Amino acid sequence: MKLIFALLSLIIPLTIGEFALSDCIAPVDKGGCKDSIPVWKYDVFTRTCVKVYYGGCNATNNNFRSFEECINVAGRICRPF
């Protein structure tokens, strides 16, 4: 029982809404669409959010409308690693 609570205490802080630790490495996939929409994604190599261009379909959770939104959501989960 203690093990279950320990595991839950590790998992719960690593998710915010739909964004999870596994989303930290998700690319912003341009997909088959041809738009060029500026968005922000968390980059695990630079440990910050970077501006990229999104095609308009097949979005991952690592796709934010602003730098602030990216840092507030992804930064809290991804930065410690």
N, CA, C and O of each residue as an XYZ file, in Angstrom:
324
protein
N       0.817     -1.187      0.000
C       0.000      0.000      0.000
C       0.868      1.262      0.000
O       0.571      2.229     -0.701
N       1.937      1.241      0.790
C       2.835      2.395      0.827
C       3.482      2.621     -0.535
O       3.708      3.760     -0.943
N       3.773      1.541     -1.227
C       4.376      1.644     -2.554
C       3.431      2.337     -3.529
O       3.868      3.156     -4.338
N       2.156      2.020     -3.460
C       1.168      2.653     -4.347
C       1.119      4.151     -4.098
O       1.110      4.935     -5.047
N       1.088      4.561     -2.833
C       1.060      5.993     -2.525
C       2.343      6.680     -2.963
O       2.312      7.821     -3.424
N       3.455      6.003     -2.824
C       4.729      6.577     -3.263
C       4.742      6.774     -4.772
O       5.188      7.812     -5.260
N       4.259      5.790     -5.505
C       4.206      5.907     -6.962
C       3.237      6.998     -7.396
O       3.541      7.760     -8.315
N       2.086      7.087     -6.759
C       1.126      8.143     -7.094
C       1.691      9.522     -6.801
O       1.434     10.465     -7.549
N       2.451      9.656     -5.732
C       3.033     10.962     -5.412
C       4.069     11.378     -6.446
O       4.343     12.568     -6.606
N       4.642     10.418     -7.141
C       5.575     10.744     -8.220
C       4.843     11.077     -9.510
O       5.273     11.962    -10.249
N       3.759     10.392     -9.790
C       3.035     10.573    -11.046
C       2.202     11.844    -11.045
O       2.226     12.589    -12.025
N       1.478     12.109     -9.992
C       0.555     13.244     -9.969
C       1.250     14.577    -10.216
O       0.736     15.365    -11.009
N       2.388     14.883     -9.586
C       3.023     16.173     -9.876
C       3.603     16.264    -11.285
O       3.952     17.359    -11.725
N       3.713     15.174    -11.987
C       4.312     15.189    -13.315
C       3.283     15.367    -14.426
O       3.609     15.222    -15.604
N       2.052     15.677    -14.058
C       1.036     15.955    -15.066
C       0.301     17.238    -14.711
O      -0.001     17.482    -13.543
N       0.016     18.047    -15.700
C      -0.805     19.243    -15.527
C      -1.824     19.193    -16.649
O      -1.477     19.324    -17.823
N      -3.079     19.004    -16.282
C      -4.097     18.862    -17.315
C      -3.758     17.678    -18.199
O      -3.654     16.549    -17.718
N      -3.590     17.923    -19.461
C      -3.259     16.858    -20.399
C      -1.759     16.745    -20.641
O      -1.318     15.780    -21.266
N      -0.966     17.691    -20.172
C       0.472     17.682    -20.419
C       1.159     16.789    -19.397
O       0.968     16.960    -18.193
N       1.961     15.836    -19.872
C       2.659     14.895    -19.003
C       4.154     14.912    -19.305
O       4.589     15.487    -20.303
N       4.919     14.288    -18.451
C       6.367     14.242    -18.615
C       6.766     13.724    -19.992
O       7.724     14.221    -20.584
N       6.051     12.746    -20.503
C       6.380     12.192    -21.824
C       6.201     13.217    -22.943
O       6.800     13.073    -24.008
N       5.385     14.251    -22.717
C       5.175     15.293    -23.730
C       6.379     16.226    -23.867
O       6.484     16.949    -24.858
N       7.274     16.221    -22.903
C       8.444     17.110    -22.940
C       9.296     16.886    -24.183
O       9.918     17.823    -24.685
N       9.329     15.671    -24.676
C      10.170     15.366    -25.840
C       9.380     15.273    -27.135
O       9.941     14.977    -28.189
N       8.075     15.527    -27.058
C       7.241     15.434    -28.266
C       7.564     16.578    -29.227
O       7.611     17.737    -28.814
N       7.787     16.267    -30.494
C       8.061     17.329    -31.470
C       6.771     18.042    -31.855
O       5.675     17.518    -31.651
N       6.911     19.233    -32.410
C       5.765     19.887    -33.031
C       5.795     19.415    -34.470
O       6.570     19.915    -35.285
N       4.943     18.447    -34.775
C       4.940     17.818    -36.089
C       4.189     18.686    -37.083
O       3.015     18.995    -36.877
N       4.855     19.080    -38.158
C       4.212     19.890    -39.187
C       3.086     19.113    -39.853
O       2.125     19.714    -40.333
N       3.186     17.799    -39.892
C       2.134     16.959    -40.452
C       1.939     17.201    -41.938
O       2.821     17.738    -42.608
N       0.787     16.804    -42.449
C       0.495     16.949    -43.871
C      -0.084     18.304    -44.230
O      -0.288     18.603    -45.406
N      -0.349     19.122    -43.229
C      -0.933     20.440    -43.494
C       0.156     21.433    -43.875
O       1.323     21.266    -43.520
N      -0.242     22.458    -44.597
C       0.743     23.372    -45.156
C       0.745     24.756    -44.514
O       1.396     25.669    -45.021
N       0.021     24.924    -43.399
C       0.072     26.196    -42.693
C       1.455     26.391    -42.094
O       2.256     25.458    -42.038
N       1.720     27.574    -41.660
C       2.981     27.877    -40.988
C       2.648     28.769    -39.790
O       2.915     29.970    -39.790
N       2.060     28.144    -38.776
C       1.570     28.855    -37.602
C       2.681     28.919    -36.558
O       3.197     27.876    -36.157
N       3.061     30.117    -36.107
C       4.084     30.199    -35.064
C       3.515     29.724    -33.725
O       2.470     30.197    -33.279
N       4.209     28.797    -33.103
C       3.831     28.271    -31.787
C       5.102     28.117    -30.957
O       6.212     28.281    -31.461
N       4.922     27.803    -29.695
C       6.048     27.571    -28.791
C       6.026     26.125    -28.345
O       4.957     25.565    -28.104
N       7.200     25.512    -28.233
C       7.329     24.143    -27.731
C       8.461     24.101    -26.725
O       9.394     24.901    -26.795
N       8.380     23.178    -25.798
C       9.455     23.012    -24.828
C      10.560     22.189    -25.459
O      10.310     21.121    -26.017
N      11.787     22.691    -25.368
C      12.962     22.012    -25.920
C      13.787     21.468    -24.756
O      14.341     22.244    -23.976
N      13.874     20.150    -24.631
C      14.587     19.540    -23.507
C      16.085     19.791    -23.554
O      16.752     19.717    -22.522
N      16.626     20.084    -24.722
C      18.067     20.314    -24.832
C      18.463     21.690    -24.314
O      19.501     21.830    -23.668
N      17.651     22.708    -24.587
C      17.950     24.062    -24.107
C      17.246     24.365    -22.795
O      17.519     25.388    -22.168
N      16.339     23.481    -22.370
C      15.564     23.624    -21.137
C      14.760     24.920    -21.084
O      14.650     25.564    -20.040
N      14.211     25.277    -22.220
C      13.327     26.434    -22.296
C      12.369     26.245    -23.463
O      12.435     25.245    -24.178
N      11.494     27.196    -23.646
C      10.542     27.133    -24.753
C      11.108     27.861    -25.959
O      11.713     28.925    -25.823
N      10.913     27.295    -27.123
C      11.425     27.877    -28.363
C      10.284     28.034    -29.364
O       9.321     27.267    -29.364
N      10.419     29.048    -30.216
C       9.409     29.308    -31.240
C       9.666     28.401    -32.435
O      10.790     28.317    -32.932
N       8.623     27.728    -32.890
C       8.682     26.847    -34.057
C       7.433     27.103    -34.895
O       6.568     27.888    -34.507
N       7.345     26.445    -36.030
C       6.193     26.631    -36.909
C       5.444     25.315    -37.064
O       6.038     24.268    -37.322
N       4.137     25.391    -36.902
C       3.242     24.238    -36.884
C       2.382     24.263    -38.143
O       1.903     25.321    -38.551
N       2.190     23.113    -38.751
C       1.455     23.016    -40.011
C      -0.050     23.143    -39.898
O      -0.714     23.416    -40.897
N      -0.612     22.954    -38.704
C      -2.042     23.133    -38.523
C      -2.832     21.862    -38.252
O      -4.037     21.938    -38.011
N      -2.190     20.690    -38.286
C      -2.902     19.448    -37.958
C      -1.955     18.495    -37.233
O      -0.734     18.641    -37.292
N      -2.545     17.519    -36.551
C      -1.785     16.513    -35.794
C      -0.945     17.129    -34.679
O       0.226     16.783    -34.524
N      -1.523     18.027    -33.913
C      -0.791     18.684    -32.824
C      -0.475     17.701    -31.706
O      -1.265     16.807    -31.401
N       0.687     17.882    -31.105
C       1.033     17.155    -29.883
C       0.698     18.077    -28.713
O       0.308     19.225    -28.923
N       0.845     17.592    -27.498
C       0.620     18.445    -26.330
C       1.744     19.456    -26.149
O       1.589     20.420    -25.399
N       2.868     19.253    -26.822
C       4.000     20.178    -26.740
C       3.835     21.241    -27.830
O       4.660     21.346    -28.738
N       2.771     22.016    -27.728
C       2.395     22.989    -28.749
C       1.592     24.081    -28.045
O       0.438     23.860    -27.678
N       2.197     25.267    -27.851
C       1.583     26.334    -27.061
C       1.476     27.620    -27.863
O       2.283     27.874    -28.757
N       0.474     28.431    -27.539
C       0.242     29.683    -28.266
C       1.190     30.802    -27.865
O       1.400     31.737    -28.637
N       1.766     30.721    -26.668
C       2.668     31.785    -26.215
C       3.822     31.195    -25.415
O       3.744     30.072    -24.918
N       4.888     31.972    -25.301
C       6.039     31.585    -24.494
C       5.603     31.392    -23.041
O       5.994     30.423    -22.391
N       4.793     32.319    -22.542
C       4.352     32.270    -21.151
C       3.560     30.997    -20.854
O       3.775     30.350    -19.829
N       2.650     30.646    -21.751
C       1.868     29.422    -21.565
C       2.790     28.201    -21.565
O       2.625     27.296    -20.747
N       3.745     28.178    -22.470
C       4.692     27.067    -22.567
C       5.494     26.916    -21.276
O       5.609     25.817    -20.734
N       6.046     28.028    -20.789
C       6.846     27.988    -19.557
C       5.991     27.590    -18.361
O       6.420     26.790    -17.529
N       4.788     28.141    -18.271
C       3.918     27.846    -17.129
C       3.460     26.397    -17.094
O       3.310     25.827    -16.013
N       3.237     25.794    -18.244
C       2.763     24.405    -18.286
C       3.936     23.439    -18.404
O       4.166     22.624    -17.511
N       4.671     23.528    -19.495
C       5.747     22.568    -19.754
C       6.957     22.795    -18.857
O       7.582     21.836    -18.404
N       7.290     24.044    -18.600
C       8.468     24.342    -17.789
C       8.403     23.742    -16.406
O       9.420     23.301    -15.871
N       7.222     23.719    -15.821
C       7.080     23.162    -14.466
C       7.284     21.657    -14.453
O       7.735     21.106    -13.448
N       6.964     20.989    -15.535
C       7.094     19.529    -15.594
C       8.448     19.111    -16.156
O       9.083     18.197    -15.629
N       8.887     19.767    -17.209
C      10.074     19.326    -17.946
C      11.389     19.834    -17.364
O      12.396     19.129    -17.440
N      11.411     21.006    -16.798
C      12.658     21.640    -16.382
C      13.466     20.848    -15.363
O      14.693     20.844    -15.457
N      12.847     20.178    -14.393
C      13.650     19.448    -13.408
C      14.502     18.327    -13.994
O      15.417     17.847    -13.325
N      14.227     17.897    -15.222
C      14.923     16.736    -15.773
C      15.978     17.114    -16.757
O      16.650     16.241    -17.307
